[in-house]
């Protein structure tokens, strides 16, 4: 199929493959509140944007993908559209499945994408039903694509694969990567700190993806119990800001010998972008400590860290 004659270039082949879904997605777009004039307006903006032309010519690169995500055409296209409804339609699901199976998808990630692909429309829909916004999401993703520490991996997925498969290399890279991508990146941090995590996880589609992503790793138990971990963390009163600030401490502890992990987790502190300290055992902003919020699930967490 990927070598089908008569279609020139990868983009032409992909367009040929998704063509059966074009009419269904247009029908779903109309049903979700989209209007013909905004569709044509968005297309006009894309065609007139030189930064996006490499994608239209079948030569997509990081710069053009970033330009697409930040293009005003996206806002025009989705203004007033019920995106959560749109992505559950036959058209979007068919296009997504076709793109995952096409040469556009990185070969190294294709098996994983094929596994999690069926869940993606439902996760996107739940994101919107829980109050998620398009612009905030696109700004966050775009900030990652243009991050100087991330770009080398996106340009060379074999490097990403080799780093991810080497625990020592991954542990060494994660602290600096997290600081650059999250803590020191306002677009990503602001999106994450306001993300309705509990609402999205409670819808049920995040957990099977977590199981797939963690299968065969030391995080497998966490993936299996993610809904329970999330519910009890937030129901006890802890916040996303609290967790994000303490992640660097967890990452540092993860890179230490088991005998030193408990001391690091209990003694060190994280810092929010505004300068507030977050400690494992101390209340935060009038709420409980992280320890209080994870205590019901310490047995699960000790599969990854030595706590206590």
C-alpha positions, 0 to 999 in steps of 0.5 A, a space after each residue: 500500500 505504501 508503495 502504490 504506483 500512480 501517487 507521487 510522494 508520501 503526501 500524495 499517497 497519504 492524501 489518496 489513502 485518507 480520501 474516503 474520509 474527507 466527506 465524512 469529516 466534512 459532514 462531521 465538521 458541519 454537524 459539530 458547528 463548523 461553517 463553510 466560510 470558516 473552512 475556506 477562510 482557514 484553507 486560504 490562510 494556510 495556502 498563503 503562509 510560506 512557513 506552512 508550504 513545506 507540509 503542503 508540498 510533502 516536505 514537512 519539517 519541525 519548522 513547518 509543523 510549528 508554523 502550522 500549530 501557531 497559524 491563525 488558520 487553526 483558530 479560524 477553522 475551530 472557532 465555535 466548533 464542538 471539537 470533542 464531538 468532531 473527533 468522535 466521528 467516522 471521518 476523524 477516526 478514519 483519518 487518524 488510523 490512516 495517518 498512523 499506518 502511513 509513512 508520515 508516522 515515524 517507523 520507530 513509534 508506529 507500533 506504539 501509535 497503533 496500540 494507543 491510536 483507538 483511544 486518542 479520539 476519546 481522550 481528545 473528546 474528554 479533554 474538551 468535555 472537561 473544559 480543555 482549550 485548543 489554543 492553550 494546548 497548541 501553544 504548549 505543544 508548539 513550545 516543545 517542538 521548538 525547544 532546543 533540547 527536544 529538537 535534536 530528538 525529533 530530528 533523529 528519532 533513532 536517538 530518541 529511541 536509544 535514549 529511552 531504551 537506556 535507563 541510565 541515559 534517560 535518568 541523566 537526561 530527564 532533569 534538564 529536559 524537565 526543567 527546560 520543557 516544563 518548569 522554565 517553559 510558561 506555555 507548557 507549565 501554564 497548560 499543565 497546571 490548569 489541565 483538568 487531570 482528574 476529570 480526564 482520567 476519570 473518563 476511563 481512556 487514559 488508563 489503558 494508554 498508561 498500561 500500554 506505555 508502561 507495560 514491561 517497565 518498572 512503572 507498570 504498577 503505576 500505569 495499572 493503578 493510575 485512576 486510583 493514584 490520581 483520584 486519591 491525590 486530588 481528593 485529599 487536596 493536593 494540587 498539580 502545581 505542588 506535584 509539578 514543583 516536586 517532580 525534579 526531586 523525584 527525578 533526582 531520587 530516581 537516579 540515586 542508589 536505592 539506599 539514598 532515595 528516601 533521604 532525597 525525597 524527604 529532605 530535598 524540596 522543589 520550587 514553583 516558577 513563582 519561587 514557592 518551596 514544595 517539600 514532601 512532608 510539608 503542607 502547601 498553600 494551606 493544603 496537605 503535603 504530598 506525603 498525605 496525598 500519596 499515603 494510601 498508595 505508598 505500596 504502589 509507589 514503592 515499586 518505583 521509589 524507596 519511600 520510608 
